[in-house]
Amino acid sequence: MGNNENNELEDKVYNLALKIEKTKIAEYVDILDNKWRLLSINFVAGLARGFGMAVGFTILGALFIYIAQRIITLNLPVIGDFIAELVKIVKQNL
């Protein structure tokens, strides 16, 4: 191998090492080795997901009820009666 080929190979190996370091594989393996840390990270992530779903569902439900009340005020014959009944049921259960 010539000197030029060695330099080219060293550059490729160096670039590959940089790319591997950017993926943070070492930190990922450290987390996998520490079971309690992995458990705590997943627990907190699960709490955040659950809280996000609860808040999102609440907002979507409130938006649905608001839109349903607006449709009722338009006095559409079939849809208005159906939605009025739904809103009555929801208000009774609150």
N, CA, C and O atoms as a GROMACS GRO file, in nm:
protein
  376
    1MET      N    1   0.083  -0.117   0.000
    1MET     CA    2   0.000   0.000   0.000
    1MET      C    3   0.087   0.124   0.000
    1MET      O    4   0.189   0.131   0.069
    2GLY      N    5   0.045   0.218  -0.078
    2GLY     CA    6   0.120   0.343  -0.084
    2GLY      C    7   0.080   0.437   0.027
    2GLY      O    8  -0.018   0.416   0.098
    3ASN      N    9   0.158   0.540   0.040
    3ASN     CA   10   0.134   0.640   0.144
    3ASN      C   11   0.001   0.710   0.123
    3ASN      O   12  -0.070   0.742   0.218
    4ASN      N   13  -0.033   0.734  -0.004
    4ASN     CA   14  -0.159   0.801  -0.037
    4ASN      C   15  -0.279   0.714   0.003
    4ASN      O   16  -0.379   0.766   0.052
    5GLU      N   17  -0.267   0.584  -0.019
    5GLU     CA   18  -0.376   0.492   0.018
    5GLU      C   19  -0.393   0.486   0.169
    5GLU      O   20  -0.505   0.478   0.219
    6ASN      N   21  -0.280   0.490   0.244
    6ASN     CA   22  -0.287   0.490   0.390
    6ASN      C   23  -0.360   0.614   0.442
    6ASN      O   24  -0.444   0.606   0.531
    7ASN      N   25  -0.326   0.729   0.385
    7ASN     CA   26  -0.390   0.853   0.428
    7ASN      C   27  -0.540   0.850   0.398
    7ASN      O   28  -0.622   0.895   0.479
    8GLU      N   29  -0.574   0.798   0.282
    8GLU     CA   30  -0.716   0.789   0.244
    8GLU      C   31  -0.791   0.695   0.338
    8GLU      O   32  -0.904   0.724   0.379
    9LEU      N   33  -0.729   0.582   0.371
    9LEU     CA   34  -0.790   0.486   0.461
    9LEU      C   35  -0.805   0.545   0.602
    9LEU      O   36  -0.908   0.527   0.667
   10GLU      N   37  -0.702   0.616   0.647
   10GLU     CA   38  -0.709   0.681   0.779
   10GLU      C   39  -0.821   0.785   0.783
   10GLU      O   40  -0.892   0.796   0.883
   11ASP      N   41  -0.837   0.860   0.676
   11ASP     CA   42  -0.946   0.960   0.670
   11ASP      C   43  -1.082   0.893   0.677
   11ASP      O   44  -1.173   0.940   0.746
   12LYS      N   45  -1.097   0.782   0.606
   12LYS     CA   46  -1.225   0.712   0.609
   12LYS      C   47  -1.254   0.656   0.747
   12LYS      O   48  -1.367   0.664   0.795
   13VAL      N   49  -1.153   0.598   0.811
   13VAL     CA   50  -1.171   0.543   0.945
   13VAL      C   51  -1.204   0.656   1.043
   13VAL      O   52  -1.291   0.640   1.129
   14TYR      N   53  -1.136   0.768   1.030
   14TYR     CA   54  -1.162   0.883   1.118
   14TYR      C   55  -1.305   0.935   1.098
   14TYR      O   56  -1.374   0.963   1.196
   15ASN      N   57  -1.348   0.948   0.974
   15ASN     CA   58  -1.485   0.994   0.947
   15ASN      C   59  -1.589   0.896   1.000
   15ASN      O   60  -1.692   0.936   1.053
   16LEU      N   61  -1.560   0.767   0.985
   16LEU     CA   62  -1.650   0.664   1.038
   16LEU      C   63  -1.658   0.673   1.190
   16LEU      O   64  -1.766   0.661   1.247
   17ALA      N   65  -1.545   0.694   1.255
   17ALA     CA   66  -1.543   0.707   1.401
   17ALA      C   67  -1.624   0.829   1.445
   17ALA      O   68  -1.695   0.823   1.545
   18LEU      N   69  -1.613   0.940   1.373
   18LEU     CA   70  -1.691   1.059   1.405
   18LEU      C   71  -1.840   1.034   1.391
   18LEU      O   72  -1.920   1.075   1.476
   19LYS      N   73  -1.879   0.965   1.283
   19LYS     CA   74  -2.021   0.936   1.262
   19LYS      C   75  -2.075   0.844   1.371
   19LYS      O   76  -2.188   0.863   1.416
   20ILE      N   77  -1.997   0.746   1.413
   20ILE     CA   78  -2.041   0.655   1.519
   20ILE      C   79  -2.053   0.732   1.650
   20ILE      O   80  -2.147   0.709   1.727
   21GLU      N   81  -1.959   0.823   1.676
   21GLU     CA   82  -1.964   0.902   1.798
   21GLU      C   83  -2.087   0.993   1.799
   21GLU      O   84  -2.144   1.016   1.905
   22LYS      N   85  -2.128   1.045   1.685
   22LYS     CA   86  -2.246   1.132   1.676
   22LYS      C   87  -2.375   1.055   1.705
   22LYS      O   88  -2.472   1.116   1.750
   23THR      N   89  -2.378   0.926   1.681
   23THR     CA   90  -2.498   0.847   1.708
   23THR      C   91  -2.515   0.819   1.857
   23THR      O   92  -2.620   0.772   1.900
   24LYS      N   93  -2.412   0.849   1.937
   24LYS     CA   94  -2.416   0.832   2.082
   24LYS      C   95  -2.450   0.688   2.123
   24LYS      O   96  -2.529   0.665   2.214
   25ILE      N   97  -2.390   0.595   2.055
   25ILE     CA   98  -2.412   0.454   2.086
   25ILE      C   99  -2.362   0.420   2.226
   25ILE      O  100  -2.423   0.339   2.296
   26ALA      N  101  -2.252   0.483   2.268
   26ALA     CA  102  -2.196   0.453   2.400
   26ALA      C  103  -2.295   0.490   2.510
   26ALA      O  104  -2.313   0.414   2.606
   27GLU      N  105  -2.361   0.606   2.498
   27GLU     CA  106  -2.459   0.646   2.599
   27GLU      C  107  -2.578   0.551   2.598
   27GLU      O  108  -2.632   0.517   2.704
   28TYR      N  109  -2.620   0.507   2.481
   28TYR     CA  110  -2.732   0.414   2.470
   28TYR      C  111  -2.698   0.281   2.537
   28TYR      O  112  -2.782   0.225   2.609
   29VAL      N  113  -2.579   0.232   2.515
   29VAL     CA  114  -2.537   0.106   2.577
   29VAL      C  115  -2.528   0.122   2.729
   29VAL      O  116  -2.563   0.030   2.802
   30ASP      N  117  -2.481   0.238   2.777
   30ASP     CA  118  -2.476   0.264   2.921
   30ASP      C  119  -2.616   0.258   2.982
   30ASP      O  120  -2.635   0.202   3.091
   31ILE      N  121  -2.715   0.316   2.913
   31ILE     CA  122  -2.852   0.313   2.963
   31ILE      C  123  -2.905   0.170   2.965
   31ILE      O  124  -2.972   0.131   3.060
   32LEU      N  125  -2.874   0.093   2.862
   32LEU     CA  126  -2.921  -0.046   2.858
   32LEU      C  127  -2.857  -0.131   2.967
   32LEU      O  128  -2.920  -0.224   3.018
   33ASP      N  129  -2.733  -0.100   3.003
   33ASP     CA  130  -2.665  -0.176   3.107
   33ASP      C  131  -2.720  -0.145   3.246
   33ASP      O  132  -2.718  -0.231   3.334
   34ASN      N  133  -2.769  -0.024   3.268
   34ASN     CA  134  -2.820   0.017   3.398
   34ASN      C  135  -2.973   0.001   3.397
   34ASN      O  136  -3.044   0.089   3.349
   35LYS      N  137  -3.021  -0.110   3.448
   35LYS     CA  138  -3.164  -0.144   3.440
   35LYS      C  139  -3.251  -0.044   3.515
   35LYS      O  140  -3.360  -0.011   3.468
   36TRP      N  141  -3.206   0.006   3.631
   36TRP     CA  142  -3.286   0.101   3.707
   36TRP      C  143  -3.300   0.233   3.634
   36TRP      O  144  -3.406   0.296   3.636
   37ARG      N  145  -3.193   0.276   3.568
   37ARG     CA  146  -3.200   0.401   3.491
   37ARG      C  147  -3.294   0.384   3.372
   37ARG      O  148  -3.374   0.473   3.342
   38LEU      N  149  -3.285   0.270   3.305
   38LEU     CA  150  -3.374   0.242   3.193
   38LEU      C  151  -3.519   0.238   3.239
   38LEU      O  152  -3.608   0.291   3.171
   39LEU      N  153  -3.544   0.175   3.353
   39LEU     CA  154  -3.680   0.168   3.408
   39LEU      C  155  -3.732   0.308   3.442
   39LEU      O  156  -3.846   0.341   3.411
   40SER      N  157  -3.648   0.389   3.505
   40SER     CA  158  -3.693   0.524   3.543
   40SER      C  159  -3.719   0.612   3.422
   40SER      O  160  -3.815   0.688   3.420
   41ILE      N  161  -3.635   0.602   3.320
   41ILE     CA  162  -3.656   0.681   3.198
   41ILE      C  163  -3.786   0.640   3.130
   41ILE      O  164  -3.863   0.726   3.086
   42ASN      N  165  -3.810   0.511   3.120
   42ASN     CA  166  -3.934   0.463   3.057
   42ASN      C  167  -4.057   0.498   3.140
   42ASN      O  168  -4.163   0.526   3.085
   43PHE      N  169  -4.044   0.496   3.273
   43PHE     CA  170  -4.156   0.531   3.359
   43PHE      C  171  -4.194   0.678   3.340
   43PHE      O  172  -4.312   0.710   3.325
   44VAL      N  173  -4.095   0.766   3.341
   44VAL     CA  174  -4.122   0.909   3.322
   44VAL      C  175  -4.179   0.934   3.183
   44VAL      O  176  -4.269   1.016   3.167
   45ALA      N  177  -4.127   0.865   3.082
   45ALA     CA  178  -4.180   0.882   2.946
   45ALA      C  179  -4.325   0.835   2.940
   45ALA      O  180  -4.407   0.897   2.872
   46GLY      N  181  -4.358   0.727   3.009
   46GLY     CA  182  -4.496   0.678   3.012
   46GLY      C  183  -4.590   0.775   3.082
   46GLY      O  184  -4.703   0.796   3.038
   47LEU      N  185  -4.543   0.835   3.192
   47LEU     CA  186  -4.624   0.936   3.260
   47LEU      C  187  -4.650   1.055   3.168
   47LEU      O  188  -4.763   1.105   3.161
   48ALA      N  189  -4.548   1.099   3.098
   48ALA     CA  190  -4.564   1.213   3.007
   48ALA      C  191  -4.661   1.180   2.895
   48ALA      O  192  -4.745   1.263   2.859
   49ARG      N  193  -4.652   1.061   2.839
   49ARG     CA  194  -4.745   1.021   2.733
   49ARG      C  195  -4.888   1.015   2.785
   49ARG      O  196  -4.981   1.065   2.720
   50GLY      N  197  -4.906   0.956   2.901
   50GLY     CA  198  -5.040   0.946   2.959
   50GLY      C  199  -5.100   1.082   2.989
   50GLY      O  200  -5.217   1.106   2.961
   51PHE      N  201  -5.020   1.170   3.046
   51PHE     CA  202  -5.067   1.305   3.075
   51PHE      C  203  -5.102   1.379   2.946
   51PHE      O  204  -5.203   1.449   2.939
   52GLY      N  205  -5.019   1.363   2.845
   52GLY     CA  206  -5.045   1.428   2.716
   52GLY      C  207  -5.173   1.377   2.651
   52GLY      O  208  -5.249   1.455   2.593
   53MET      N  209  -5.197   1.247   2.661
   53MET     CA  210  -5.321   1.192   2.605
   53MET      C  211  -5.443   1.243   2.681
   53MET      O  212  -5.546   1.275   2.621
   54ALA      N  213  -5.431   1.250   2.814
   54ALA     CA  214  -5.545   1.298   2.894
   54ALA      C  215  -5.578   1.444   2.861
   54ALA      O  216  -5.694   1.479   2.844
   55VAL      N  217  -5.476   1.527   2.852
   55VAL     CA  218  -5.498   1.667   2.821
   55VAL      C  219  -5.552   1.682   2.679
   55VAL      O  220  -5.645   1.759   2.654
   56GLY      N  221  -5.494   1.607   2.586
   56GLY     CA  222  -5.541   1.614   2.448
   56GLY      C  223  -5.684   1.568   2.432
   56GLY      O  224  -5.762   1.630   2.359
   57PHE      N  225  -5.720   1.460   2.500
   57PHE     CA  226  -5.858   1.410   2.492
   57PHE      C  227  -5.955   1.510   2.553
   57PHE      O  228  -6.065   1.530   2.502
   58THR      N  229  -5.914   1.574   2.662
   58THR     CA  230  -5.999   1.674   2.726
   58THR      C  231  -6.023   1.792   2.632
   58THR      O  232  -6.136   1.840   2.618
   59ILE      N  233  -5.917   1.839   2.568
   59ILE     CA  234  -5.930   1.952   2.476
   59ILE      C  235  -6.017   1.914   2.357
   59ILE      O  236  -6.104   1.991   2.316
   60LEU      N  237  -5.995   1.795   2.301
   60LEU     CA  238  -6.076   1.753   2.187
   60LEU      C  239  -6.223   1.734   2.226
   60LEU      O  240  -6.312   1.768   2.149
   61GLY      N  241  -6.247   1.679   2.345
   61GLY     CA  242  -6.385   1.663   2.391
   61GLY      C  243  -6.455   1.796   2.410
   61GLY      O  244  -6.571   1.813   2.372
   62ALA      N  245  -6.384   1.891   2.470
   62ALA     CA  246  -6.442   2.024   2.490
   62ALA      C  247  -6.469   2.092   2.356
   62ALA      O  248  -6.571   2.157   2.338
   63LEU      N  249  -6.376   2.075   2.263
   63LEU     CA  250  -6.395   2.133   2.130
   63LEU      C  251  -6.516   2.070   2.060
   63LEU      O  252  -6.592   2.139   1.993
   64PHE      N  253  -6.532   1.940   2.075
   64PHE     CA  254  -6.646   1.871   2.015
   64PHE      C  255  -6.778   1.922   2.073
   64PHE      O  256  -6.873   1.949   2.000
   65ILE      N  257  -6.781   1.936   2.205
   65ILE     CA  258  -6.904   1.986   2.268
   65ILE      C  259  -6.933   2.129   2.226
   65ILE      O  260  -7.048   2.165   2.202
   66TYR      N  261  -6.830   2.211   2.217
   66TYR     CA  262  -6.848   2.350   2.173
   66TYR      C  263  -6.904   2.356   2.031
   66TYR      O  264  -6.999   2.430   2.003
   67ILE      N  265  -6.846   2.277   1.941
   67ILE     CA  266  -6.893   2.275   1.802
   67ILE      C  267  -7.035   2.219   1.796
   67ILE      O  268  -7.119   2.268   1.720
   68ALA      N  269  -7.062   2.116   1.877
   68ALA     CA  270  -7.196   2.058   1.878
   68ALA      C  271  -7.299   2.161   1.924
   68ALA      O  272  -7.409   2.168   1.868
   69GLN      N  273  -7.266   2.240   2.024
   69GLN     CA  274  -7.359   2.344   2.070
   69GLN      C  275  -7.382   2.450   1.962
   69GLN      O  276  -7.493   2.500   1.948
   70ARG      N  277  -7.279   2.482   1.888
   70ARG     CA  278  -7.293   2.580   1.779
   70ARG      C  279  -7.383   2.525   1.668
   70ARG      O  280  -7.461   2.599   1.608
   71ILE      N  281  -7.371   2.395   1.640
   71ILE     CA  282  -7.456   2.334   1.536
   71ILE      C  283  -7.601   2.334   1.581
   71ILE      O  284  -7.692   2.350   1.500
   72ILE      N  285  -7.623   2.314   1.711
   72ILE     CA  286  -7.759   2.316   1.762
   72ILE      C  287  -7.823   2.453   1.740
   72ILE      O  288  -7.941   2.462   1.705
   73THR      N  289  -7.745   2.558   1.760
   73THR     CA  290  -7.801   2.693   1.744
   73THR      C  291  -7.839   2.722   1.599
   73THR      O  292  -7.917   2.813   1.573
   74LEU      N  293  -7.784   2.645   1.505
   74LEU     CA  294  -7.820   2.664   1.365
   74LEU      C  295  -7.956   2.602   1.332
   74LEU      O  296  -8.012   2.627   1.225
   75ASN      N  297  -8.009   2.522   1.424
   75ASN     CA  298  -8.139   2.457   1.408
   75ASN      C  299  -8.148   2.372   1.282
   75ASN      O  300  -8.246   2.380   1.208
   76LEU      N  301  -8.048   2.292   1.259
   76LEU     CA  302  -8.055   2.195   1.150
   76LEU      C  303  -8.149   2.085   1.194
   76LEU      O  304  -8.137   2.035   1.306
   77PRO      N  305  -8.242   2.044   1.109
   77PRO     CA  306  -8.350   1.955   1.153
   77PRO      C  307  -8.303   1.823   1.215
   77PRO      O  308  -8.330   1.799   1.333
   78VAL      N  309  -8.236   1.740   1.142
   78VAL     CA  310  -8.201   1.606   1.191
   78VAL      C  311  -8.077   1.611   1.280
   78VAL      O  312  -8.076   1.553   1.389
   79ILE      N  313  -7.975   1.679   1.234
   79ILE     CA  314  -7.849   1.683   1.307
   79ILE      C  315  -7.866   1.759   1.439
   79ILE      O  316  -7.812   1.718   1.541
   80GLY      N  317  -7.940   1.867   1.436
   80GLY     CA  318  -7.959   1.948   1.556
   80GLY      C  319  -8.026   1.869   1.668
   80GLY      O  320  -7.982   1.878   1.783
   81ASP      N  321  -8.130   1.793   1.637
   81ASP     CA  322  -8.199   1.714   1.740
   81ASP      C  323  -8.108   1.606   1.798
   81ASP      O  324  -8.105   1.583   1.919
   82PHE      N  325  -8.033   1.540   1.710
   82PHE     CA  326  -7.942   1.434   1.753
   82PHE      C  327  -7.834   1.491   1.846
   82PHE      O  328  -7.807   1.436   1.952
   83ILE      N  329  -7.774   1.601   1.805
   83ILE     CA  330  -7.667   1.661   1.885
   83ILE      C  331  -7.724   1.720   2.014
   83ILE      O  332  -7.658   1.715   2.118
   84ALA      N  333  -7.845   1.774   2.010
   84ALA     CA  334  -7.907   1.826   2.132
   84ALA      C  335  -7.924   1.715   2.234
   84ALA      O  336  -7.902   1.736   2.353
   85GLU      N  337  -7.963   1.598   2.188
   85GLU     CA  338  -7.978   1.484   2.278
   85GLU      C  339  -7.843   1.443   2.337
   85GLU      O  340  -7.833   1.411   2.455
   86LEU      N  341  -7.739   1.443   2.253
   86LEU     CA  342  -7.604   1.411   2.301
   86LEU      C  343  -7.558   1.510   2.407
   86LEU      O  344  -7.503   1.472   2.510
   87VAL      N  345  -7.580   1.638   2.381
   87VAL     CA  346  -7.537   1.740   2.477
   87VAL      C  347  -7.613   1.727   2.608
   87VAL      O  348  -7.556   1.748   2.715
   88LYS      N  349  -7.741   1.692   2.603
   88LYS     CA  350  -7.819   1.671   2.725
   88LYS      C  351  -7.760   1.556   2.807
   88LYS      O  352  -7.746   1.565   2.929
   89ILE      N  353  -7.727   1.448   2.738
   89ILE     CA  354  -7.669   1.331   2.807
   89ILE      C  355  -7.538   1.369   2.871
   89ILE      O  356  -7.512   1.333   2.986
   90VAL      N  357  -7.453   1.441   2.799
   90VAL     CA  358  -7.322   1.480   2.853
   90VAL      C  359  -7.339   1.571   2.972
   90VAL      O  360  -7.271   1.553   3.074
   91LYS      N  361  -7.429   1.669   2.963
   91LYS     CA  362  -7.449   1.761   3.075
   91LYS      C  363  -7.507   1.690   3.197
   91LYS      O  364  -7.475   1.728   3.309
   92GLN      N  365  -7.591   1.590   3.178
   92GLN     CA  366  -7.645   1.514   3.290
   92GLN      C  367  -7.536   1.434   3.360
   92GLN      O  368  -7.538   1.420   3.482
   93ASN      N  369  -7.441   1.383   3.283
   93ASN     CA  370  -7.335   1.302   3.342
   93ASN      C  371  -7.226   1.386   3.406
   93ASN      O  372  -7.146   1.334   3.484
   94LEU      N  373  -7.221   1.514   3.376
   94LEU     CA  374  -7.123   1.601   3.441
   94LEU      C  375  -7.176   1.639   3.576
   94LEU      O  376  -7.110   1.712   3.650
   0.00000   0.00000   0.00000
